[in-house]
Structure formats: structure tokens, C-alpha cells
Amino acid sequence: MANFSKSTVPQFSVEVYQNEYLPEGGREVNAIATVTATGGGTSGGRPLADAAGQPAPAPGGAPDAAVVIMVDCSGSMEYPPTKMRNARDATAAAIDTLRDGVAFAVIAGTHQAAEVYPGGGRLAQASPATRALAKEALRRLRSGGGTAIGTWLRLADRLLYSADVAIRHGILLTDGRNEHESPEDLRATLDDCAGRFTCDARGVGTDWEVKEVTGIASALLGSADIVADPAGLTADFTRMMETAMGKEVADVALRVWTPQGAEIRFVKQVAPTVEDLTGRRTEAGPRAGDYPTGSWGDESRDYHVCVRVPDAGVGQEMLAARVALVLPAPGGGAPRTLAQGLVRAVWTTDMAASTQINPQVAHYTGQAELARAIQSGLDARKAGDVDGATARLGRAVQLASASGNEDTAKLLAKVVDVVDAVTGTVRLKAKVAEADEMTLETRSTKTVRVKK
């Protein structure tokens, strides 16, 4: 990864919200760490590329970012014909959104991956000339063939690593199931690409598999969404690329240190989406572990850290965990700490103090349960388990109502008839549009921020 000067890294802060008081014998400490990045530098004024797309040297090193767009060109993209046309238009809009100097490439994905622009195993550098050439190349895109998404991701990885850049990002569009490679092959590809670049994934239409698309985005720390109507692709691709262009620092890790005898129960991102990071820990020295967070621009995210601490007597207190944001140093040097916050534990006999649930912890515990309830409810519905689906989706309606998650409540109301949101009394709708069910499943992990 490229080195960052002090001026290009956003300023990070960590705020910890918790009830630090434990009852006698209590051992579980929960805390919400709100991480905010603000005021990052920009990297405008890069020299432009020549008409052939060869990157010109940038002052101080290579361009700061690279983006590869992967467009599904399988046979199903021709049905209806507007789908392929909308995909071409959306990709052209995304290319127009690239900042000057950003390295980029376009891949056509079928049962194999092909370079559309610039070709030759390299990246172009965004300029008026290269954008025009790339959009000209898009006009030659034709649909035909199968779907093997792992081959697209591997080619994207090779292209992204042909440049020495700080931010590496992919955008992937598919309209179908990954039928021309095994789930094991795709999983192996995701394992190999995890931590190397981030990737936003989109499903267009309703013939793709939600768990495949959300699994790709989850593994590569990107966003996932449905674009049920292909006419919405251009607006969605433009928003995605604008977000990607706002990223200013990559490979930031959430480092959690715990004292002797303490152990991490889980670490989860809980806003803006629920993402369990527990299994992605890499050891970072004695009693410390790093959890990947991907790339950052000016934004704020919330993380739920749960620690099991050793038992201690009433009146004692201890540092239960130290939560820090760290940036790896080039060449394996000592990482740079960007910000940190402390999680404490204090044992008390005051029942009022020890039984109070911190509002932030309570809110995000509910949001995580909401995501699980939606996913298990939809799975039960697909399996024909009416009672199970009704109970779980009813609980989801109750949680969405209580937490003020209005967007999720609206999506749920397209799948169930809500009798009483407060009690979670619902009836399954007899007929549900496939796009509505897929939208609810795809967006089930989106959360609302707690009202501070």
C-alpha cells in the first residue's frame, strides 16, 4: 500500500458508550464504539493520462486510487434488452464520476472475465480522453455466455494490483446466479481477495441469488443492494462511484486489546449495517487483535464490542478493553494509532447502577436482532413454515417500530400485513412481489443510528 502523509489521512475519533457497572459476579462488558473520520485531504490535481490511457507519473508517486468495474455480460443480460443498455449507461455514468488521475478499468464478466478497457493487463488513468475511449469501448459490449463471478474478481484483483495505489475498489453488477463455478470456488476467491480490495455488489432484476451478492459484499467490506428496475442503474452506479471517490485511507483496522484473563466474545459493526467481524480477527501482539474495517472517507460507523472479563470483588475496577484505530505502516513497520477509546468495568452492589442498560448498547442489540429476525423469517417463508415466518417477521416489525427504523418497516409492510406494530402482530401476505422480498432480504442488515 502507498504511504500516507499526515495531511491525506482523515482525523479519527473514538467515543465509547457503555454502562461500566457490573453486579457482584458479573463478567460480561458491552460497549458501543463510535468511530468518526473527518477532514481528510483530497488528491486533486493529478496529471492526466495520454489518449492511449497510459498513466502519467504523479507527484510523489502513483495515483492514489484505482477502481475496476465488473459488468455482467452473460446471456441473461439480453432479457429484456433494456437491461444491457442500462448497464452500459450506468457504467458510462460511473466512469464520468471518476476523479482525474484515478486509475480504472472495465471488465466484461461471463463464464470467464475479459478486459474491456484499457486492455493489456493494465489500468488507464482517468482524464477526458480516457473516459471518452472507455465509453466508446462500452458500446461494443454484447451479452452471451454463463456466469462465473470468481473469475471476474480474480481479474479485478490482478488489475488493481498492477498499480501502486492507496485505495483499491471494485464495483460488481450481476443479474443471475453464479452457475458456472462451484460455491467452493467462489468462496476460495473471496478468501484470497479479502483485505486486498473492497467491492460494492449489485443485483439487477430478480433472477440473482441474494446470499451470493450480499456474501461478496460482506467478504470484501463493500455494500450490497438490489436494483430491481434496470432503469435505476445509472443513479445507483453514480452514487456508488461518488462514495468510492470520497475514500481517502484504506486498510484501517479496529485493534482491540484486552487484559490478562479477559476474552473477546464478539466484535460487530452495527451501523450503518450489521457485519460480524469476530471471525476476521488477526493477532496483533500480546492480547491484541485487529478487525478489518476497509476504506474510509468522511463518515461515522458504530461497533459493538463484547468482552468477558475475569471476576473481581465489589469496589474493584479494571480496564476491560482498549479500542483503537490503526493504520499499517508500509514495509511492515510499526502501525500508526489514529485514535483510541477505553472500555471499563467497575463492580458494585448498587443494583440500580449495574442493571441499567446503556441506550446505545440496547439500540444496536435490537438492530442486530432485527436483521436476524428478517433473515430467519424469510428463510422460514421460503421453506413453507407459515407459523415460523409469521412469528419471526412479526418480531422484526416490532423491533423496527420500536427503534424507529422506518425504511425497514416500510419494506416489511410489503411482505406482511401489519395488524399491530407495537406487539408485532402480523399476517403473511398471500402474494408478495419477488422484488419486494429480495429488497427486504438484501437490505435487512441496514440499521438506523441511535438518537444520542
DASULBEL-V894329 format. One record per residue. N is the residue number from 0. RES is the residue in one letter. SS is DSSP state (H for helix, E for strand, - for the rest). PHI is phi in whole degrees, -180 to 180 (none if undefined). BURIAL is 1 if it has 24 or more other ideal C-beta (glycine too) atoms within 12 Angstrom, else 0. Layout:
((N,RES,SS,PHI,BURIAL) (N,RES,SS,PHI,BURIAL))
This chain:
((0,M,-,none,1) (1,A,-,-72,1) (2,N,-,-76,1) (3,F,-,-115,1) (4,S,-,-78,0) (5,K,H,-58,0) (6,S,H,-75,0) (7,T,H,-93,1) (8,V,-,-94,1) (9,P,-,-58,1) (10,Q,E,-83,0) (11,F,E,-101,1) (12,S,E,-137,0) (13,V,E,-126,1) (14,E,E,-113,1) (15,V,E,-108,1) (16,Y,E,-116,1) (17,Q,E,-164,1) (18,N,-,-100,1) (19,E,-,-80,1) (20,Y,E,-87,1) (21,L,E,-118,1) (22,P,-,-74,0) (23,E,-,-56,0) (24,G,-,87,0) (25,G,-,-69,1) (26,R,-,-135,0) (27,E,E,-104,1) (28,V,E,-114,1) (29,N,E,-117,1) (30,A,E,-147,1) (31,I,E,-104,1) (32,A,E,-104,1) (33,T,E,-93,1) (34,V,E,-107,1) (35,T,E,-125,1) (36,A,E,-117,1) (37,T,E,-140,0) (38,G,-,69,0) (39,G,-,-68,1) (40,G,-,-76,0) (41,T,-,-109,0) (42,S,-,-129,1) (43,G,-,-69,0) (44,G,-,79,0) (45,R,-,-68,1) (46,P,-,-67,0) (47,L,-,-85,1) (48,A,-,-90,1) (49,D,-,-82,0) (50,A,-,-64,0) (51,A,-,-81,0) (52,G,-,89,1) (53,Q,-,-76,0) (54,P,-,-63,1) (55,A,-,-84,1) (56,P,-,-64,0) (57,A,E,-98,1) (58,P,-,-63,0) (59,G,-,80,0) (60,G,E,135,0) (61,A,-,-80,1) (62,P,-,-55,1) (63,D,-,-87,1) (64,A,E,-148,1) (65,A,E,-139,1) (66,V,E,-133,1) (67,V,E,-120,1) (68,I,E,-102,1) (69,M,E,-109,1) (70,V,E,-109,1) (71,D,E,-64,1) (72,C,-,-122,1) (73,S,-,-67,1) (74,G,H,-57,0) (75,S,H,-68,1) (76,M,H,-68,1) (77,E,H,-89,1) (78,Y,-,-123,0) (79,P,-,-76,0) (80,P,H,-60,0) (81,T,H,-65,0) (82,K,H,-64,1) (83,M,H,-68,1) (84,R,H,-64,1) (85,N,H,-65,1) (86,A,H,-66,1) (87,R,H,-63,1) (88,D,H,-63,1) (89,A,H,-65,1) (90,T,H,-66,1) (91,A,H,-62,1) (92,A,H,-65,1) (93,A,H,-64,1) (94,I,H,-63,1) (95,D,H,-64,1) (96,T,H,-85,1) (97,L,-,-61,1) (98,R,-,-72,1) (99,D,-,-56,1) (100,G,-,96,1) (101,V,-,-76,1) (102,A,E,-76,1) (103,F,E,-155,1) (104,A,E,-155,1) (105,V,E,-125,1) (106,I,E,-118,1) (107,A,E,-97,1) (108,G,E,-110,1) (109,T,-,-132,1) (110,H,-,-77,1) (111,Q,-,-146,0) (112,A,E,-113,1) (113,A,E,-130,1) (114,E,E,-78,1) (115,V,E,-94,1) (116,Y,E,-159,1) (117,P,-,-84,1) (118,G,-,92,0) (119,G,-,73,0) (120,G,-,70,0) (121,R,-,-135,1) (122,L,-,-111,1) (123,A,E,-94,1) (124,Q,E,-111,1) (125,A,-,-62,1) (126,S,-,-158,1) (127,P,H,-54,0) (128,A,H,-70,0) (129,T,H,-72,1) (130,R,H,-63,1) (131,A,H,-63,0) (132,L,H,-64,1) (133,A,H,-64,1) (134,K,H,-69,1) (135,E,H,-64,0) (136,A,H,-64,1) (137,L,H,-62,1) (138,R,-,-64,0) (139,R,-,-89,0) (140,L,-,-67,1) (141,R,-,-131,0) (142,S,-,-93,1) (143,G,-,157,0) (144,G,-,110,1) (145,G,-,-101,1) (146,T,-,-137,1) (147,A,-,-137,1) (148,I,H,-65,1) (149,G,H,-58,1) (150,T,H,-68,1) (151,W,H,-66,1) (152,L,H,-66,1) (153,R,H,-67,1) (154,L,H,-67,1) (155,A,H,-59,1) (156,D,H,-62,1) (157,R,H,-63,1) (158,L,H,-66,1) (159,L,H,-61,1) (160,Y,-,-89,1) (161,S,-,-83,1) (162,A,-,-124,1) (163,D,-,-90,1) (164,V,-,-130,1) (165,A,-,-84,1) (166,I,E,-109,1) (167,R,E,-121,1) (168,H,E,-141,1) (169,G,E,-120,1) (170,I,E,-125,1) (171,L,E,-124,1) (172,L,E,-120,1) (173,T,E,-138,1) (174,D,-,-122,1) (175,G,-,-144,1) (176,R,-,-81,1) (177,N,-,-82,1) (178,E,-,-87,1) (179,H,-,-111,1) (180,E,-,-152,1) (181,S,-,-76,0) (182,P,H,-56,0) (183,E,H,-67,0) (184,D,H,-67,0) (185,L,H,-65,1) (186,R,H,-62,0) (187,A,H,-64,0) (188,T,H,-63,1) (189,L,H,-63,1) (190,D,H,-62,0) (191,D,H,-71,0) (192,C,H,-89,1) (193,A,-,-59,1) (194,G,-,85,1) (195,R,-,-95,1) (196,F,-,-155,1) (197,T,E,-94,1) (198,C,E,-151,1) (199,D,E,-90,1) (200,A,E,-123,1) (201,R,E,-130,1) (202,G,E,-107,1) (203,V,E,-108,1) (204,G,-,78,1) (205,T,-,-135,1) (206,D,-,-101,1) (207,W,-,-102,1) (208,E,-,-100,1) (209,V,H,-59,1) (210,K,H,-66,1) (211,E,H,-68,1) (212,V,H,-68,1) (213,T,H,-68,1) (214,G,H,-66,1) (215,I,H,-64,1) (216,A,H,-63,1) (217,S,H,-64,1) (218,A,H,-64,1) (219,L,-,-107,1) (220,L,-,56,1) (221,G,-,-116,1) (222,S,-,-99,1) (223,A,E,-129,1) (224,D,E,-161,1) (225,I,E,-106,1) (226,V,E,-121,1) (227,A,-,-63,1) (228,D,-,-101,0) (229,P,H,-55,1) (230,A,H,-65,0) (231,G,H,-87,1) (232,L,H,-65,1) (233,T,H,-61,1) (234,A,H,-63,0) (235,D,H,-68,1) (236,F,H,-64,1) (237,T,H,-64,1) (238,R,H,-62,1) (239,M,H,-60,1) (240,M,H,-69,1) (241,E,H,-60,0) (242,T,H,-64,1) (243,A,H,-62,1) (244,M,H,-69,1) (245,G,-,-84,1) (246,K,-,-76,1) (247,E,-,-128,1) (248,V,E,-149,1) (249,A,E,-116,1) (250,D,E,62,1) (251,V,E,-74,1) (252,A,E,-116,1) (253,L,E,-90,1) (254,R,E,-99,1) (255,V,E,-115,1) (256,W,E,-104,1) (257,T,-,-128,1) (258,P,-,-76,1) (259,Q,-,-54,0) (260,G,-,89,0) (261,A,-,-94,1) (262,E,E,-142,1) (263,I,E,-78,1) (264,R,E,-84,0) (265,F,E,-163,1) (266,V,E,-133,1) (267,K,E,-131,1) (268,Q,E,-76,1) (269,V,E,-121,1) (270,A,E,-154,1) (271,P,-,-81,1) (272,T,E,-136,1) (273,V,-,-86,1) (274,E,E,-146,1) (275,D,E,-78,0) (276,L,-,-101,1) (277,T,H,-54,0) (278,G,H,-76,0) (279,R,H,-101,1) (280,R,-,-64,0) (281,T,E,-121,0) (282,E,E,-66,0) (283,A,-,-137,1) (284,G,-,100,0) (285,P,-,-57,0) (286,R,-,61,0) (287,A,E,-128,1) (288,G,E,-141,1) (289,D,E,-105,1) (290,Y,E,-120,1) (291,P,E,-71,1) (292,T,E,-123,1) (293,G,E,82,1) (294,S,E,-99,1) (295,W,E,-129,1) (296,G,-,-119,1) (297,D,-,-81,0) (298,E,E,-166,1) (299,S,E,-136,1) (300,R,E,-135,1) (301,D,E,-117,1) (302,Y,E,-128,1) (303,H,E,-102,1) (304,V,E,-113,1) (305,C,E,-119,1) (306,V,E,-124,1) (307,R,E,-99,0) (308,V,-,-104,1) (309,P,-,-67,0) (310,D,-,-65,0) (311,A,-,-144,1) (312,G,-,-78,0) (313,V,-,-58,0) (314,G,-,94,0) (315,Q,-,-84,0) (316,E,E,-140,0) (317,M,E,-151,1) (318,L,E,-81,1) (319,A,E,-81,1) (320,A,E,-165,1) (321,R,E,-119,1) (322,V,E,-109,1) (323,A,E,-132,1) (324,L,E,-101,1) (325,V,E,-126,1) (326,L,E,-118,1) (327,P,-,-60,1) (328,A,-,-92,0) (329,P,H,-60,0) (330,G,H,75,0) (331,G,H,80,0) (332,G,-,-72,0) (333,A,-,-66,0) (334,P,-,-68,1) (335,R,E,-96,1) (336,T,E,-84,1) (337,L,E,-93,1) (338,A,E,-173,1) (339,Q,E,-152,1) (340,G,E,-140,1) (341,L,E,-114,1) (342,V,E,-111,1) (343,R,E,-114,1) (344,A,E,-135,1) (345,V,E,-132,1) (346,W,E,-92,1) (347,T,-,-146,1) (348,T,-,-95,0) (349,D,-,-77,0) (350,M,H,-64,0) (351,A,H,-63,0) (352,A,H,-73,0) (353,S,H,-80,1) (354,T,-,-98,0) (355,Q,-,-73,0) (356,I,-,-96,0) (357,N,-,-60,1) (358,P,H,-58,0) (359,Q,H,-66,1) (360,V,H,-63,1) (361,A,H,-62,1) (362,H,H,-60,1) (363,Y,H,-76,1) (364,T,H,-62,1) (365,G,H,-67,1) (366,Q,H,-66,1) (367,A,H,-66,1) (368,E,H,-66,1) (369,L,H,-58,1) (370,A,H,-61,1) (371,R,H,-65,1) (372,A,H,-64,1) (373,I,H,-64,1) (374,Q,H,-64,1) (375,S,H,-70,1) (376,G,H,-65,1) (377,L,H,-68,1) (378,D,H,-62,0) (379,A,H,-65,1) (380,R,H,-63,1) (381,K,H,-65,0) (382,A,-,-83,0) (383,G,-,83,0) (384,D,-,-87,0) (385,V,H,-65,0) (386,D,H,-63,0) (387,G,H,-63,0) (388,A,H,-65,1) (389,T,H,-63,1) (390,A,H,-64,1) (391,R,H,-73,1) (392,L,H,-71,1) (393,G,H,-64,1) (394,R,H,-63,1) (395,A,H,-63,1) (396,V,H,-60,1) (397,Q,H,-62,1) (398,L,H,-68,1) (399,A,H,-63,1) (400,S,H,-65,1) (401,A,H,-65,1) (402,S,H,-93,1) (403,G,-,76,0) (404,N,-,-83,1) (405,E,H,-67,0) (406,D,H,-62,0) (407,T,H,-68,1) (408,A,H,-60,1) (409,K,H,-65,0) (410,L,H,-67,1) (411,L,H,-62,1) (412,A,-,-67,1) (413,K,-,-88,1) (414,V,-,-110,1) (415,V,E,-131,1) (416,D,E,-88,0) (417,V,E,-87,1) (418,V,E,-85,0) (419,D,E,-149,0) (420,A,-,-67,1) (421,V,-,-64,0) (422,T,-,-92,0) (423,G,-,76,1) (424,T,E,-87,0) (425,V,E,-140,1) (426,R,E,-125,0) (427,L,E,-67,1) (428,K,-,-70,0) (429,A,-,-68,0) (430,K,-,-127,0) (431,V,-,-129,1) (432,A,-,-63,0) (433,E,H,-58,0) (434,A,H,-64,1) (435,D,H,-67,1) (436,E,H,-65,1) (437,M,H,-67,1) (438,T,H,-65,1) (439,L,H,-60,1) (440,E,H,-66,1) (441,T,H,-65,1) (442,R,-,-98,1) (443,S,-,-63,1) (444,T,-,-91,1) (445,K,E,-74,1) (446,T,-,-118,1) (447,V,-,-108,1) (448,R,-,-71,1) (449,V,-,-70,1) (450,K,-,-77,0) (451,K,-,-72,0))
